[in-house]
């Protein structure tokens, strides 16, 4: 950390540890509604949940028979996720790693999820390409993020347009996949408008 004369600057990992420590949960104990809508009927297998946060999606998958590996770089989030999983009576392989430096095993997983993991374009392409490579032939890649239109027409989410994306942009970066869902969705909200998400579901083509 460095000091500019005021409060010490936090690393990204420290910032997320602090954010998770301040709120339980950050968003909701419930799984992402897009995940539920799209994958509830998918046959279980090996799943990889990247940027898993406090574990709401990984635990939901484990409750439905998936063997889940969940990766996040926040120790606070993973500690909370472990406790929630124990309370829910499920097992998840929780791993602490920085996805900018860590690569999953290629061609291994029946399902890989990236849900609300926003990065600048160059970093996103690297991490998302590794995620796609981890999907076995016939397996599913599932991506959800704040759509770029959320800045002007939605609520919440990152306010930096350089880390937002559209479903079309993600689809364009998925050679070797057949896209089964590419959409913009608006989540329910108690206000006049809700968050706007980009949703992509794609199946890796046979080898």
N, C-alpha and C positions, 0 to 999 in steps of 0.2 A: 504494500500500500504506500501511497505517497501523501504528503500533506501540503496543501496549498495555502495554509494559513488559517483555514477553518476546520471543519470536520474532516477526518481522514477519508480518502476516496476508497470505496469498496470495490473489490473485484466482482465480476459478474456472479461468481459462485457465492460470495459473501452477501451480495445484494439479495439474491434469491433465498439464501438461508434466513436473512432478516425478514424478508417479505413473508415467508412461510411461518416464521415464529410469531409474527404479529397477527395472523389470521388463521383460524381453523374452521373450515377449510378456506383456501383462497377463493374458490368459486362455489363449489357445491359438493356435498357428499355423493350426489347422484352421478352416474356416468354421463358422458356427453350424449345428448339426445340424438345427434346424427349417428353416433356409433350404434346406439340401440336400434334405431330405425333401419340401418343398413345391414347389420351383422348378427342380429338376434337369431336368424335362421341358418347361419353358416355352420357347417360341421366343424367340430372342434379339432384341434391339433396343437402344433407348436406355435406359440405367438410371441412376438417381440413388440413391446410397448416402449417407444423411444420418447424421451422427455416426459417421463411418467408422472412427474410431480408427486402429489401426495397419494397417488395410487388408485384413484376412483375408477379409472377405466381398466387397469390391470386386474383389480379385484373383481369387477363385473365379469370380465372374461373368465377368470379362474372359477367363479361361481357357476359358469356354464360349461365347465369341463376342459377348458383350455389349459395347457401347460405353459405358463407365462414367465418370460424373462422381462423384467422392467428395469429401465436404465434412466438415471437422472443424476445430475451433478450436485444437487442439494442434499447434504447430509440430513438437515432438518426435515425435509420432505420425505426422505426415505425412512427415517426413524418413525415418523408419523404413519407412513404407509404400512410399515411392518406391524405396528400396533393395531391398525384397522383391519389388516388381513387376519391377524390372530383372532380378533373379536368376531370376524365374519366366518371363521372356521375354514379358511382356504390357505393354500401355500402358493407363494410367488417367489421366484428367484430375483431378489432385489440387488441391483448392481449400481455402485456409484462410479460414474465416469463422465468425462466431458466429451460430448459427441463430436466436438471439433477435432478431437485427437483419437477417438475410439472408433473401431470398425467392427461391425458384427460379422459373423461367419457367413460367407456367400452361399446362396442357394440352400438355406437351411430351414427357413420358417414357412409355415402354412399361412401365416398372417403377420404382417408388419404394420404397425400404426404409428402415425406422426400427428398428434393432435395439439394444435395451438403451440407449435414450436416455430417461432419467428426469428429469422436471421437476415442480415444483409445478403443481397443476391448471391455474391460469390461463395460465401460460406454455406448458404442454403443449398446451392446446387451440389456442393461436395457432400454434405450430410444426407440430403435426400437421395443422391445417387447411390450412396452406400446402403441406405435403407432399401432401395429398390433392388440392389444386387443381393440382399439377404433373403429375398423371397424365392422360394423354390418354384420350379415350373408348375403351373396350375395353382399356385398360391395367390394370395390377395394382398395388395398394398392399399392402405386406407389413410387418406390425408384429410385433415380438417384444419382450417385456419381462418383468421379474420379476413374477409374479402376486402379488397382495396376500397370498395364503395362504403365500407363501414365508417370510414373517416368522416364522410359528409352526410350519410343517410342512416347510420346505425348509432350504436352507443357502445362505450367501453373499448377495450382492446388497445393495442399500441397506437400511438398518435404519430408515429414516424412512418410516412408512406413508403420508405425504402425497404422496410421489412415486411410489408404486406404483399399479397399476391392475389391472383385470380385462379380459378379452376383451370382455365384455358392455358395459363402459363405452366402450371404443374403438368398438365397432360402433354404439353409440347416437350417436356423433359423426360418422357417415359418411353423411350424406344424399347421394343420387345414386350410391350404390354398391350392388352386389349382393354379399353376403358369401358366399364359398365355403368358408370355414374359420373357425371361432371355437371355440377349444379351450384347455384347460389341459393342459400336458404336463409330465412330470417327466423331466429329463435323467439319464442314467446317471451313477453316482458310485461311487467306491471305498468309500464309507461306507455306513451303513444307509439313508440317504436322499439324494436328489439335489436340485438346484435345481428349483423349480417355475416354469414359464414360461406367460405368456399369449400366445397366437398368433392373429393375425387375418390372413386373406388375403381381399381384396375386389377386385372388378372394377368399374371406373367404367362407369356405364350409357352407352349410345350418346347422342350429342348430340341 
